[in-house]
């Protein structure tokens, strides 16, 4: 009983200490922040819809970067995640694959964008490559863990028939994990759309360049328009993701 209480009590105490250190109990500062939020909100209304042509073009570039970067990263992450599956490969092979994925994942997408700006120059190509790199690191880790969760009895039964590792992946692992694989890549696409909207801050194309201009000029009405466009595209992507999950999951269950 004491051990069961130790973890939540310790977590609660640490949370209170962290909040105090971070300034969450500074009431004067919080009250000032609420007032500033009201001022900012009033300066953002009404949104300036006159910039829709410019913002729409930047938004489309962001969507292109996110879509291309997510799919390329997904395709590159699959072999790395398969190599990182410890049930299929030796500890050395899976350990190296997981180490590579961890190293890629350690670098934030914004830093990847800076690296590729240095390598290939300014523009959406650098942003797309940055998204590819981050997507590989994230999905490779998630998929490797998913593949290791495959029912071991099914794996052993198929393996006992003389199936190769490639056949195990094709006929056991991928079908068993298909639902989670689809859900994760759709989530990654939605995440990359939000993340790529700031890559323009480092010259990697997309909405970030426009957002940076409006922030520097304190043009909050136009900034509000950009934020609303990002909200719309995220909601649209959420609806598309829900439809795809429903369509493919129902089709898979029916088959």
N, C-alpha and C positions, 0 to 999 in steps of 0.2 A: 504494500500500500504506500509506504514511504517512497519507494523508488518510482511508483507511478505518478506521484505528486511532484517529485523532484524536477522532472523535465519541464512541465508547464509553469511551475513557480519560478524556476531559473530563467525560462524564456521570458516570462512577464517582467521579472526584475531587470533583465538585460534590455528589454524593449523600453522600459521606463528610463533607464540610464541613457540609452541611445537617444531617445526623444529629447531628454533634457540637454544632452550635449549638442544636439543639432538645432536647438532653439525653438522646439515646439511649445515650450511653456513660457516663451517670451510674449506675454499678452499685448504689450505695447507694439511690438514689431508686427504681430499678427493683425492687430487692428489697423495699423498703417497699411499693411498689405491689402486688407479688404477695401479700404478707401481707394487705394491705387487701382485695384481691380475695377471698381465702379467707374473711375475716370477713364481707364482704358476701354472699358465696354462702351461708354458713351462716345468715345472718339472713333470707335469702329463702326458705329451705326450712322446712317444706313450704309451697307456695302456698296462700293462703286462698281456697278455692272458695266460701265463703259470699257473696262479692260478685259472683258470676256474673250474677244478674239486673241489678244496676246496671251492671256492666261490659259485659254483653251489649247493653243499650240504648245505651250510649255507643259501642260498637263498630258497631252497626247505623247509627247516625248518621254515623259516620266513613265507612262503606261508601257510604252515600247521597251524602255530600258528594263523595267521590272519584269515584263513577260519574257523577254529574251534571256535576261540574266537568270530568272528562276528556272526556266526549262533547261538551259545549258547546265546550270548548277545541279539540277536534279539528275540529269543524265550522267554527269561526272561523279556524282555522289554514290550512285548505285554500285559500281564496281568497288569503290573504296569501302563502302559499308559491308559488302559481301566478304571482302578480304578481312574485314575487322570482326567477322562473326566467328567466335571462338569454337563453336561446335563444328565448323567446317574446316578450319585451318589451324595450324600449330600456334602455340603461344607467341612465337617469334613473329610470324606473319601477321597475325591479328594485332599483336602489340604495336608493330611498326605502322600498320594501317590506322590504328586508333591514335597513335602519336601524331601522325601527319594531320589527321582530322582535328585533333586538339590544337595543334600549332596554327592551322588555318583559322580555326574558330576563335583563337585568342585575339586576333587582330580585328577591331571593330570595322564595320563596313565603311565608315567615313575615312578611316586610315587606309583601307584598301583602295578607296577612290583616289586618295592623295598619291599613293604609290603608283597607280596606273596613270594618273595625270603626268607624273614624272616620266613614265615609260613611253606612253603613246600620245601625250599631249592633251590639251584641253578638249572638252566636248563629251558627248554622250557615250562614246566608245569606252572612255575611262570609267564612267559610272557603271556601264553595263558589266565590264570585266570585274569591277569591285563587287557588284551584286553576285556575280557568278562565284567568286572566291568565297564570300561569306556564306552563300547558300550551300556550297560543297561542305564546308566545315560543320555547319549546323545539321544538315540532313544526313550526312555520313554517320554522325554520332547517333542520331535518333533512329535511323534505319538499322544500324548494327545492333542496337539494343532490342529493336522490334524483332529482328530476325532470330536473335538468340532466345526470344520468348516462344518460338515455334514448339508445338507439342513434341516432346522427345520421342514418344511412342510412335507417332507417325513417321518421324525422321528415321527411327530404327527399322520400322517395317519396310519402308521404301528402300533404305540402304541395304537391307538384307536381300533384296531382289537383284543386287548387283548394280544399282543405279550409281552413276558418277556424281561428283560434286555439282557439276553443271546441271544435271538432271534433278538433283535435290533442290537446287535453287529454282529451276524452271517449274517443277511440278508440285513442290511442297511449300517452300519458304515464301515465294512471291504470292501464290494464291492465298495462303493463310494470312499474310500480312497486307493484302491488297487494300483493304478498307482503310487501315491506318496509314499506309503509304499515300493514298489519295488525299486523305484528310490533312496530312502534314504538308504535302506540296501545295495544296490550296491555301493553307494557313501561311505558308512561306511566301506565296505570291501576294497575299494581302499585306503581309508585313513589309515586303520589299517595296510595295507601292508607297507606303508611309515613309519608309526609310529613305527611298530614293528622292523624295520630295525635298530633302535637305542636301543632297550631294552637290547641287549647284553652288553651295557655299565655298567649295574648294575647286570650282571650275569644271565639274563633271557632268554638266548638263541638267536638264529637267527644271522643275519648279523652283529649286533652291536658289538659282540665280535671281529670279524675279522676286522671291521672298526676301532675299538679302537687300535688294534695291529698295523695296518698300520699308523694310525695317530701318535702314540707314537714313532714309528720308522722312521717317516718322509718319508715313502715309498709311495710317491704320485702316482707313476705309477700303483701300485697295487690298491691303493685307487680309481683311475680313473676307473679301471675295475669294482670294486664293484658298483660305482655310475652308470655306464652304464648298469649294470645288473638290478639295481633298476629301471632305466628309462625304460628298455625293459619290465619288468614285469608290471609296471604301465601302459604302452601303451597297452600291451596285455589285461590287466584287463579292460581298457577303451573300447577296441574293443568288448570284451565279454559283458560288461555292455550295450553297444549300441545295440548289437544283441539281448540280452535278453529283453531289453525294447521294441525294435521293434517287436519281436516275440510275447511277452505276451500282449503288448498293442493292436496290431493288432488282436490277437486272442480274446481278451476281447471285442473289438469293433465289431468284426464279430458276436460274440455270442449275 
